[in-house]
């Protein structure tokens, strides 16, 4: 009798054999289920997507591992939008095929299973990428036919909208710019130009044959030209007058500035990602040239207007520090104001974007706070002239408030405490001065950056710019006027008088106003740095497996000057 027949006979005659056999089968099932389940608890990994650039309704193939043998409750997300069930064509442990939805957007592609979120890949919607059309350069270079002002005058004022008529300007501005002759004292023999800035809301309208642009601060009579990706127009003459006074930009100085942060993992096993938002120096009228000379390691996004964005895995050796750094060449000028206070006009149209933006309260400027409004009324009374209002606020703060020389980098206290305590750092002085000016109806913006002393060391600093119609931006550093310890390269006899309207060339700006960064991830951990050299909501962002790490943001360092 063979073993199988004997086993069958025992199953029929021996209840204990049947019972043992049943338990054995259950044990085998549990064992198999455990190891299969364990295998499927690994987080999904994307190795590639094909194609990375595609159109809506195209087929996208995602290759990788640990996707699971079937879809079940797993899904794919593109740009934080979950792909609906009807779009899945194929799903295995190593490959997924989906039909892209009609409303697909550019963004990160992730696979989400019960085990977690995969490593991301980037997808771009082909329809949103402009295509290059080969054309004769001679037929596409911008050409200016005429420049006219709003009121038909032969001359324009700073901040006034002019209309440029012509051809080949492009149907949308994109990276195109309008350049004006620049106000530069002691400039080289080569004419210097300054561009109209989006951050000042200078561009109001752009089409292929017409541009409406505001005359930027620090422009002078001379010429303007348009530059597109196809080339530059010929210069066209423009005449600018200064009914409320002028300013000079002199003593140019160029700095080589390095910013850096060190990140050190403090746990041995982690697949977390960290994103770093490193502020970059901002172009402005007094800081017109900013060039990145080196960035290491290669960033995730290099051309963001406000930050260099790094992203890296924290899956590194325990306590191994990684340095992320950027070096910029920054040129800025000393500003000397020659404003005619009695001729500063009232604002003609406060619905303009520049006025609306810099008159309203925001995350950092409490201009509608009861404390601020009460103090504003106490200071300016019935004064109507905008320059006089600002000067009254400046003088009051210098006389009644005391500035501390060392800012508290971790201070969570409100800058409004300056009003009740009478003591605060440069950050509090800049925020409250800006808030009082906005409450008084004067467009104002806080600037964050660094001061450079005679030893070429830096310290975090904050000041303010006011906007006066037909004059432009007017710098005010109320903390230095109040006696903040600082030694400029050139001696300043009366700092209180000087820093209302004038600015030395030792201020480097990293921000103009508050930068509200929105997190692209769900359930990430973000870090905000108080009283640092830029005003922004997020500096670090970690996501993925919970992990511990330390970060050290180094003070911006001057590594060259000329």
C-alpha positions in Angstrom: 0.0 0.0 0.0 1.4 3.4 -1.0 1.8 6.2 1.6 -1.1 8.3 0.1 -3.5 5.4 0.4 -2.5 4.8 4.0 -2.9 8.5 4.8 -6.4 8.5 3.3 -7.4 5.4 5.3 -6.1 7.0 8.5 -8.1 10.2 7.8 -11.3 8.0 7.5 -10.7 5.9 10.6 -8.7 8.2 13.0 -10.4 11.5 14.2 -7.1 12.7 15.7 -5.4 12.5 12.3 -8.1 14.6 10.8 -7.7 17.2 13.5 -4.0 17.4 13.2 -4.2 17.7 9.4 -6.7 20.6 9.8 -4.3 22.4 12.2 -1.4 21.9 9.8 -3.3 23.4 6.9 -4.3 26.4 9.0 -0.7 26.9 10.1 0.6 26.8 6.5 -2.0 29.3 5.4 -1.1 31.7 8.2 2.6 31.3 7.5 2.1 32.0 3.8 -0.2 35.0 4.5 2.4 36.4 6.9 5.3 36.4 4.5 3.3 37.6 1.6 1.9 40.4 3.7 5.4 41.2 5.0 6.6 41.4 1.4 3.9 43.9 0.6 4.6 46.2 3.5 7.6 47.7 1.7 7.0 51.3 0.5 6.5 51.7 -3.2 9.5 53.0 -5.2 9.2 54.8 -8.6 12.3 54.3 -10.8 10.9 56.1 -13.9 7.9 57.4 -15.6 7.4 57.3 -19.4 6.9 59.7 -20.9 7.9 62.4 -18.4 6.3 65.0 -20.7 2.9 64.1 -22.1 -0.5 65.5 -23.1 -3.9 64.9 -21.5 -5.4 61.5 -22.4 -2.0 60.0 -23.2 -0.9 56.8 -21.6 1.6 57.1 -18.7 3.7 54.1 -17.6 5.1 54.1 -14.1 8.0 51.6 -13.5 9.3 50.7 -10.1 8.7 48.2 -7.3 6.5 47.4 -4.3 3.3 48.6 -6.1 1.4 45.5 -5.1 0.1 42.7 -7.3 -3.2 44.5 -7.8 -4.5 48.0 -7.3 -7.1 47.3 -4.5 -7.0 50.5 -2.3 -3.8 51.9 -3.8 -3.7 54.8 -6.1 -1.6 57.3 -8.1 -1.4 61.0 -7.4 -0.2 63.7 -9.9 0.3 67.2 -8.6 -1.6 66.3 -5.4 -4.6 65.2 -7.5 -5.8 61.5 -7.1 -6.3 59.6 -10.4 -9.8 58.2 -10.6 -10.4 54.5 -10.9 -11.6 54.7 -14.5 -8.1 55.8 -15.7 -6.2 52.7 -14.5 -5.3 50.4 -17.4 -2.8 48.0 -15.9 -1.4 47.4 -12.4 1.4 45.0 -11.3 4.0 45.0 -8.5 6.5 46.7 -10.9 4.4 48.5 -13.5 1.4 50.8 -13.7 -0.3 52.2 -16.8 -2.8 55.0 -16.5 -4.6 57.3 -19.0 -3.9 60.9 -18.1 -7.0 62.9 -17.2 -8.0 65.9 -19.3 -7.2 68.3 -16.5 -3.8 66.9 -15.6 -1.3 69.5 -14.2 2.5 69.8 -13.9 3.7 68.3 -10.6 5.0 65.3 -8.6 3.9 61.8 -9.4 3.6 59.4 -6.4 2.2 55.9 -5.8 0.3 55.5 -2.5 -0.3 52.1 -1.0 -1.0 50.9 2.5 2.7 50.8 3.1 3.1 54.5 2.4 4.0 57.1 -0.3 6.6 56.4 -3.0 9.6 58.4 -3.9 8.3 61.2 -6.3 8.9 61.7 -10.0 8.2 64.9 -11.9 5.6 65.1 -14.7 5.0 68.0 -17.1 1.9 68.7 -19.2 3.1 69.1 -22.7 0.3 71.5 -23.6 1.6 74.0 -21.1 5.1 74.1 -22.5 5.6 76.8 -25.1 7.0 75.5 -28.4 9.7 77.3 -30.5 8.7 78.5 -33.9 11.5 79.1 -36.3 11.2 82.6 -37.7 13.4 85.1 -39.5 15.1 87.1 -36.6 15.0 90.3 -38.7 11.2 89.9 -38.8 10.7 89.2 -35.1 13.1 91.6 -33.2 10.9 94.1 -31.3 10.4 97.5 -32.9 9.2 100.6 -31.1 7.1 103.1 -33.1 6.0 105.5 -30.3 6.0 106.2 -26.6 3.1 108.2 -25.1 2.1 109.2 -21.5 -1.3 109.0 -19.8 -2.0 112.7 -20.0 -0.4 113.3 -23.4 2.6 115.2 -21.9 6.0 115.1 -23.5 7.6 114.1 -20.3 6.8 111.3 -17.8 7.1 111.1 -14.1 8.4 108.2 -11.9 5.6 105.7 -11.4 3.5 107.1 -14.3 2.1 104.6 -16.8 3.4 105.0 -20.4 2.3 103.2 -23.5 4.8 101.8 -25.9 3.5 101.0 -29.4 5.2 98.9 -32.0 5.5 95.3 -33.2 7.0 92.0 -32.3 6.7 92.4 -28.5 5.2 88.9 -28.1 1.6 88.2 -27.2 2.6 87.6 -23.5 5.5 89.1 -21.6 7.1 85.9 -20.3 10.7 86.8 -19.6 10.7 89.9 -21.7 11.6 93.2 -20.1 11.6 97.0 -20.7 14.8 98.8 -19.8 15.2 102.5 -19.0 18.2 104.8 -18.8 19.4 104.5 -15.2 20.1 107.2 -12.6 23.7 106.5 -11.8 26.2 109.0 -10.5 29.8 108.6 -11.7 28.7 105.8 -14.1 31.1 104.3 -16.7 31.2 105.6 -20.2 28.8 102.8 -21.2 25.2 103.8 -20.6 23.6 102.0 -17.8 20.0 100.8 -17.8 17.5 99.6 -15.2 14.6 97.2 -15.9 11.0 97.7 -14.9 10.3 95.2 -12.0 7.4 92.8 -11.6 7.8 93.0 -7.9 6.9 96.7 -8.1 3.9 95.9 -10.3 5.5 98.0 -13.1 4.0 95.9 -15.9 0.3 96.6 -16.4 -0.4 95.3 -19.9 1.6 93.4 -22.6 0.6 92.4 -26.2 2.4 92.0 -29.4 2.0 95.6 -30.5 1.4 97.5 -27.2 2.9 97.6 -23.7 1.7 99.6 -20.7 4.5 100.0 -18.1 5.1 102.2 -15.2 8.3 104.3 -15.3 10.5 102.6 -12.7 12.1 104.2 -9.8 15.7 105.4 -10.6 14.9 105.9 -14.3 16.1 109.2 -16.0 15.7 110.9 -19.3 17.5 109.1 -22.0 16.2 106.1 -23.8 14.3 102.9 -23.3 14.4 99.6 -25.1 12.5 96.2 -25.1 14.3 92.9 -24.9 12.6 89.6 -25.7 14.1 86.1 -26.3 14.4 87.1 -30.0 16.6 90.2 -29.4 16.6 93.9 -28.4 14.8 96.8 -30.0 16.6 99.9 -31.0 16.7 102.5 -28.1 13.8 105.0 -28.2 14.0 108.5 -26.5 12.1 109.2 -23.3 12.0 112.3 -21.2 11.4 112.1 -17.4 10.8 115.0 -15.0 11.0 115.1 -11.2 8.4 117.5 -9.8 8.8 116.1 -6.2 12.6 115.9 -6.3 15.1 113.4 -7.3 17.6 111.0 -5.8 21.2 110.0 -6.7 22.7 106.5 -6.8 26.4 106.6 -6.2 29.4 104.8 -4.7 28.6 101.3 -6.3 30.0 98.4 -4.3 30.0 94.8 -5.3 30.0 91.9 -2.8 30.5 88.2 -3.2 28.0 86.7 -0.7 27.7 83.1 0.4 24.6 81.6 2.2 24.7 78.1 3.5 23.0 75.6 5.8 24.3 72.3 7.3 21.9 69.4 7.7 22.8 66.4 9.9 20.6 63.3 10.3 20.3 62.0 13.9 18.5 58.7 13.2 20.0 55.7 11.5 17.1 54.5 9.4 14.9 57.0 7.5 13.6 57.5 4.0 12.4 61.1 4.7 12.9 63.9 2.3 14.0 67.4 3.3 13.3 70.6 1.3 15.2 73.7 2.0 14.1 77.2 0.9 17.3 79.3 0.8 16.5 83.0 0.3 18.3 84.7 -2.6 19.2 88.4 -2.7 16.5 90.4 -4.5 16.9 92.9 -7.4 15.8 96.4 -6.7 16.6 100.0 -7.6 19.5 100.2 -5.1 20.5 96.6 -5.7 20.1 96.2 -9.5 22.5 93.4 -10.2 22.3 89.9 -8.6 24.0 86.9 -10.1 24.3 83.4 -8.8 28.0 82.3 -9.4 27.7 78.8 -7.8 25.2 76.6 -6.1 26.0 73.3 -4.5 24.7 70.6 -4.6 22.5 70.9 -7.6 19.2 72.4 -6.4 15.7 71.1 -7.1 14.6 74.5 -8.4 17.2 77.2 -9.2 15.2 79.9 -10.8 12.5 80.6 -8.2 12.2 84.4 -7.8 12.6 84.3 -4.0 14.5 81.2 -3.1 16.9 78.5 -4.2 15.1 75.3 -3.4 17.1 72.2 -2.4 15.6 68.8 -1.9 17.4 65.7 -0.6 17.0 62.4 1.2 17.9 62.2 4.9 18.9 58.5 4.3 22.6 59.3 5.1 25.1 58.1 7.6 24.3 59.0 11.2 25.6 62.4 12.2 27.1 63.0 8.7 26.6 66.7 7.9 25.7 67.9 4.4 26.2 71.6 3.4 23.9 73.3 1.0 25.3 76.7 -0.2 24.8 79.4 -2.8 27.2 82.2 -3.8 25.9 85.4 -5.3 27.6 88.5 -6.8 25.6 91.5 -5.6 26.0 95.1 -6.7 24.4 97.9 -4.8 24.5 101.7 -4.4 24.4 104.4 -1.8 21.1 106.4 -2.1 20.9 110.2 -1.5 17.5 111.8 -1.5 16.7 115.2 -2.8 13.0 115.2 -2.1 10.9 118.4 -2.1 8.6 117.6 0.7 6.0 120.3 0.0 5.6 119.0 -3.6 4.9 115.4 -2.7 1.3 114.9 -4.0 -1.5 112.8 -2.6 -1.9 109.4 -4.2 -4.0 109.7 -7.3 -5.3 106.2 -7.5 -5.0 103.9 -4.5 -6.6 101.0 -6.5 -3.3 100.4 -8.3 -1.7 97.1 -7.4 1.4 98.7 -5.8 -0.8 100.8 -3.5 -3.2 98.0 -2.7 -0.4 95.6 -1.9 1.6 97.9 0.3 -1.3 99.6 2.1 -2.9 96.4 3.4 -2.0 94.4 6.5 -0.4 91.0 5.9 1.2 88.2 7.8 4.0 90.4 9.1 2.6 93.9 9.2 -0.3 94.6 11.8 -1.3 97.9 10.2 -5.0 97.5 11.4 -4.1 96.6 14.9 -6.0 98.8 17.5 -2.6 99.6 19.1 -1.1 100.7 15.8 -4.2 102.7 14.8 -4.3 104.5 18.2 -0.6 105.4 18.1 -0.9 106.6 14.5 -3.7 109.0 15.4 -1.7 110.2 18.3 1.4 110.9 16.2 0.1 112.4 13.0 -3.1 114.1 14.1 -4.6 116.0 11.2 -1.5 116.2 9.1 -2.3 115.7 5.4 1.1 115.7 3.6 2.4 112.1 3.2 6.0 113.1 3.6 5.3 115.0 6.8 3.3 112.0 8.2 6.2 109.7 7.7 8.7 112.2 9.2 6.4 112.6 12.3 6.2 108.8 12.8 10.0 108.5 12.3 10.8 111.2 14.8 8.3 109.9 17.4 9.8 106.4 17.3 13.4 107.6 17.7 12.5 109.9 20.6 10.2 107.5 22.5 11.6 104.0 21.7 14.9 102.3 22.5 16.5 100.0 20.1 18.4 96.9 21.4 21.6 95.9 19.5 21.1 92.2 19.5 17.9 90.7 17.9 16.4 87.7 19.5 16.4 85.1 16.8 13.9 82.9 18.5 11.6 85.6 19.8 8.0 84.7 19.4 6.8 88.0 21.0 4.8 90.3 18.9 6.6 93.4 17.5 3.5 95.3 18.8 5.1 94.9 22.3 7.5 97.7 21.2 4.5 100.1 21.6 3.8 99.1 25.2 7.4 98.4 26.4 9.2 101.1 24.5 12.1 98.7 23.8 12.7 96.4 20.8 15.2 95.2 18.2 15.6 96.4 14.6 13.0 93.9 13.4 10.4 95.4 15.8 11.3 98.9 14.7 11.0 98.1 11.0 7.7 96.3 11.4 6.0 98.9 13.6 7.3 101.8 11.4 5.9 100.1 8.3 2.6 99.3 10.0 2.2 102.9 11.2 2.9 104.3 7.7 0.4 101.9 6.1 -2.1 102.9 8.7 -1.5 106.5 7.8 -2.1 105.8 4.1 1.5 105.6 3.0 2.5 102.6 0.9 5.4 100.9 2.8 7.3 97.6 2.5 9.7 96.0 5.0 13.0 94.8 3.7 15.0 92.0 5.3 18.7 91.3 4.8 22.0 91.9 6.3 24.2 94.9 7.4 27.9 94.7 6.5 30.3 96.3 9.0 33.8 97.6 8.4 35.2 94.1 9.3 33.1 92.6 6.5 31.0 90.6 8.9 27.2 90.5 8.6 24.3 90.7 10.9 20.6 90.3 10.3 18.8 93.6 9.7 15.5 95.1 8.7 14.4 98.5 7.3 11.6 100.1 5.3 10.9 101.7 1.9 8.1 104.2 1.5 6.5 105.1 -1.9 5.8 108.7 -2.8 3.9 109.5 -6.0 6.0 111.2 -8.7 9.1 110.5 -6.6 9.5 106.7 -6.1 10.9 104.6 -3.3 12.2 106.5 -0.2 14.4 104.4 2.2 14.1 104.7 5.9 16.2 102.8 8.5 14.5 103.8 11.8 16.7 101.4 13.9 19.9 103.0 12.7 18.4 106.4 13.1 17.6 105.4 16.7 21.2 104.5 17.5 21.6 100.8 16.6 25.3 100.1 17.0 26.9 100.0 13.5 29.9 101.5 11.8 29.5 102.4 8.1 32.5 102.7 5.7 32.1 106.4 5.5 31.4 108.5 8.6 27.9 109.7 9.1 27.7 112.7 11.4 23.9 112.9 12.0 22.5 109.3 11.7 19.0 110.4 12.8 18.8 112.8 9.9 20.7 110.6 7.4 18.6 107.4 7.6 15.4 109.1 6.8 15.6 109.1 3.0 19.3 108.0 2.5 20.9 104.6 2.6 24.5 103.5 2.6 25.8 100.8 0.3 26.2 98.3 3.2 22.6 97.0 3.2 22.0 93.8 1.2 18.4 92.9 0.8 17.1 89.3 0.6 13.3 90.2 0.6 10.9 93.0 0.0 7.8 92.3 2.1 6.5 89.0 3.4 6.9 85.8 1.3 4.1 83.3 2.0 5.3 79.9 0.9 2.7 77.2 0.5 3.7 73.7 1.2 3.3 71.3 -1.8 3.1 68.3 0.5 0.4 67.0 2.9 1.3 66.3 6.6 4.9 67.6 6.2 6.8 69.2 9.1 7.8 72.8 8.5 10.3 75.1 10.2 10.0 78.9 10.4 13.0 81.0 11.4 12.3 84.1 13.4 14.1 87.4 12.9 16.3 86.0 10.2 17.6 87.7 7.0 14.4 87.1 5.0 10.7 87.3 5.9 9.1 84.0 4.8 6.8 81.4 6.2 8.9 78.2 5.5 12.6 77.6 5.6 12.7 73.8 6.0 10.2 71.1 5.3 10.5 67.4 6.0 8.2 64.6 5.0 8.1 60.8 5.0 9.1 58.6 7.9 9.5 60.4 11.2 13.1 61.3 11.6 15.3 63.5 13.7 17.8 65.9 12.2 19.6 69.1 13.1 20.0 72.2 10.9 22.4 75.1 11.2 21.7 78.1 9.0 25.0 80.0 8.9 25.0 83.8 8.8 25.5 85.1 5.2 29.2 85.5 4.7 31.1 88.1 2.7 33.8 86.2 0.8 34.8 89.0 -1.6 34.3 92.7 -2.1 35.3 95.1 -4.8 
